[in-house]
Amino acid sequence: MVEWDLNEDDEDGSPSTIRGRARANLPILALGFMLASAVSVAALGGAVATGFGETPYDGPTGFAFSVDRGGDTAAIVITHEDGPVPNADRVSVVDDAGTEVPWTELETDPGVAEVTGSSAVACPSQGTTITVVYEGQRATETVDSYEVTAPIPASVVERCQAAG
């Protein structure tokens, strides 16, 4: 009767048993799993960092513009038709000179902002263009813009500029 020694190696030093072969291949398997894990983590991190695979949020729409010429100052009133502006902290108002002011600083009521010249945005005058922009994850997009076509008296513009 032949007895087999399960812990015996072949003549070339390689394990002759299944258990021995598994021990010999374990470092290779561990390295493979480690590399696969590293690649998976890197791919997931890259997708999160670049925003790949997610639907970009479009800026809010539905703004209406009007000019309020009553009182001592003129104001461009920007109204969001659906009430409060979603993600208002990412919405800004920009004038012709490129001065950008957050919506939250110009907001007088939920969904209503007034450009009066009392902020960094220029005083409203005929020909001025006011733009509403949204700061998305990847880029800043223009949501809406308005050019003042209604005449605003020069005396009102001068008072606004003197006060600002």
C-alpha positions as CSV (number, residue, x, y, z in Angstrom):
1,M,0.0,0.0,0.0
2,V,1.3,3.4,-1.0
3,E,1.0,6.2,1.5
4,W,0.8,9.8,0.4
5,D,2.3,12.6,2.4
6,L,0.0,15.6,1.8
7,N,2.7,18.0,2.8
8,E,5.3,16.7,0.4
9,D,6.6,18.8,-2.5
10,D,7.4,17.6,-6.0
11,E,11.0,17.1,-7.0
12,D,11.1,20.6,-8.6
13,G,9.9,22.2,-5.3
14,S,6.4,23.0,-6.4
15,P,3.6,21.9,-4.1
16,S,2.0,18.6,-5.1
17,T,-1.3,18.9,-3.1
18,I,-4.3,21.1,-3.7
19,R,-3.7,22.8,-0.4
20,G,-0.1,23.5,-1.3
21,R,-1.1,24.8,-4.7
22,A,-3.6,27.1,-3.1
23,R,-0.9,28.5,-0.7
24,A,1.4,29.1,-3.6
25,N,-1.2,31.0,-5.6
26,L,-2.7,33.0,-2.7
27,P,-0.3,35.9,-3.1
28,I,-1.1,36.2,-6.8
29,L,-4.9,36.1,-6.1
30,A,-4.5,38.7,-3.3
31,L,-2.5,41.0,-5.6
32,G,-5.2,40.6,-8.3
33,F,-8.0,41.5,-5.9
34,M,-6.0,44.4,-4.6
35,L,-5.5,45.8,-8.1
36,A,-9.1,45.3,-9.0
37,S,-10.2,47.2,-5.8
38,A,-7.8,50.0,-6.5
39,V,-9.1,50.4,-10.1
40,S,-12.7,50.3,-8.9
41,V,-12.0,53.0,-6.3
42,A,-10.2,55.2,-8.8
43,A,-13.0,54.8,-11.3
44,L,-15.6,55.7,-8.7
45,G,-13.6,58.7,-7.5
46,G,-13.1,59.9,-11.0
47,A,-16.8,59.7,-11.7
48,V,-17.7,61.6,-8.6
49,A,-15.0,64.3,-9.2
50,T,-16.0,64.9,-12.8
51,G,-19.8,64.5,-12.3
52,F,-19.8,61.8,-15.1
53,G,-23.0,59.9,-15.2
54,E,-25.2,62.4,-13.4
55,T,-27.8,64.5,-14.9
56,P,-26.8,68.2,-14.8
57,Y,-29.3,70.5,-13.2
58,D,-30.6,73.2,-15.4
59,G,-30.9,76.7,-14.0
60,P,-34.3,78.0,-12.9
61,T,-36.5,79.4,-15.7
62,G,-39.5,81.6,-15.7
63,F,-38.2,85.1,-14.9
64,A,-40.2,88.2,-15.7
65,F,-38.7,91.7,-15.8
66,S,-40.3,95.1,-15.3
67,V,-39.2,98.6,-14.6
68,D,-40.6,100.4,-11.6
69,R,-40.1,104.2,-12.2
70,G,-42.2,105.3,-9.2
71,G,-40.6,107.2,-6.3
72,D,-37.1,108.7,-6.1
73,T,-35.3,105.8,-7.7
74,A,-36.0,103.5,-10.6
75,A,-35.8,99.7,-10.1
76,I,-35.7,96.8,-12.4
77,V,-37.9,94.2,-10.7
78,I,-37.1,90.6,-11.5
79,T,-39.9,88.1,-10.6
80,H,-39.7,84.4,-10.6
81,E,-43.0,83.2,-11.8
82,D,-43.1,80.1,-9.6
83,G,-42.3,81.9,-6.4
84,P,-39.1,81.2,-4.5
85,V,-36.1,80.6,-6.8
86,P,-34.8,77.0,-6.5
87,N,-31.1,76.9,-5.6
88,A,-31.1,80.7,-5.1
89,D,-27.6,80.6,-3.6
90,R,-26.4,79.6,-7.1
91,V,-28.2,82.4,-9.0
92,S,-26.7,85.8,-9.6
93,V,-27.6,89.0,-11.4
94,V,-25.0,90.6,-13.7
95,D,-25.0,94.1,-15.2
96,D,-23.3,95.4,-18.4
97,A,-20.0,96.0,-16.6
98,G,-19.9,92.3,-15.5
99,T,-20.6,93.1,-11.9
100,E,-22.2,90.0,-10.4
101,V,-24.4,90.1,-7.2
102,P,-26.0,87.1,-5.7
103,W,-29.7,86.8,-6.0
104,T,-30.1,86.5,-2.2
105,E,-28.6,90.0,-1.8
106,L,-31.1,91.6,-4.2
107,E,-34.2,89.6,-3.1
108,T,-36.9,91.7,-1.5
109,D,-39.6,89.0,-1.3
110,P,-39.5,85.3,-2.1
111,G,-39.0,85.1,-5.8
112,V,-38.6,88.8,-6.3
113,A,-35.4,90.8,-6.6
114,E,-34.9,94.5,-7.3
115,V,-31.9,96.1,-9.0
116,T,-31.9,99.7,-7.7
117,G,-28.3,100.7,-7.8
118,S,-28.0,100.4,-4.1
119,S,-25.9,97.2,-4.5
120,A,-22.8,96.7,-6.6
121,V,-25.0,96.3,-9.7
122,A,-25.2,99.5,-11.8
123,C,-28.1,102.0,-11.6
124,P,-30.8,101.1,-14.0
125,S,-31.0,103.3,-17.1
126,Q,-32.3,103.0,-20.6
127,G,-30.2,100.6,-22.6
128,T,-28.9,98.7,-19.6
129,T,-28.9,94.9,-19.9
130,I,-29.4,92.8,-16.7
131,T,-28.6,89.1,-16.9
132,V,-29.7,86.3,-14.6
133,V,-27.0,83.6,-14.4
134,Y,-26.9,80.2,-12.8
135,E,-23.6,78.7,-11.4
136,G,-23.9,75.0,-12.4
137,Q,-21.5,72.3,-11.5
138,R,-19.6,72.5,-14.7
139,A,-20.2,76.0,-16.0
140,T,-22.1,79.3,-15.5
141,E,-25.1,79.5,-17.7
142,T,-27.2,82.5,-18.7
143,V,-30.8,81.9,-17.5
144,D,-32.4,85.0,-18.8
145,S,-31.5,88.6,-19.7
146,Y,-33.4,91.9,-20.1
147,E,-32.5,95.1,-21.8
148,V,-34.2,98.2,-20.3
149,T,-36.1,99.9,-23.2
150,A,-38.4,102.0,-21.1
151,P,-37.1,105.6,-20.7
152,I,-35.8,106.4,-17.2
153,P,-35.5,110.2,-16.4
154,A,-31.9,111.4,-16.3
155,S,-32.6,113.0,-12.9
156,V,-33.5,109.6,-11.4
157,V,-30.3,108.0,-12.9
158,E,-28.2,110.9,-11.5
159,R,-29.7,110.5,-8.0
160,C,-29.1,106.8,-8.1
161,Q,-25.4,107.3,-9.2
162,A,-24.9,110.0,-6.5
163,A,-26.3,107.7,-3.8
164,G,-24.3,104.6,-4.9
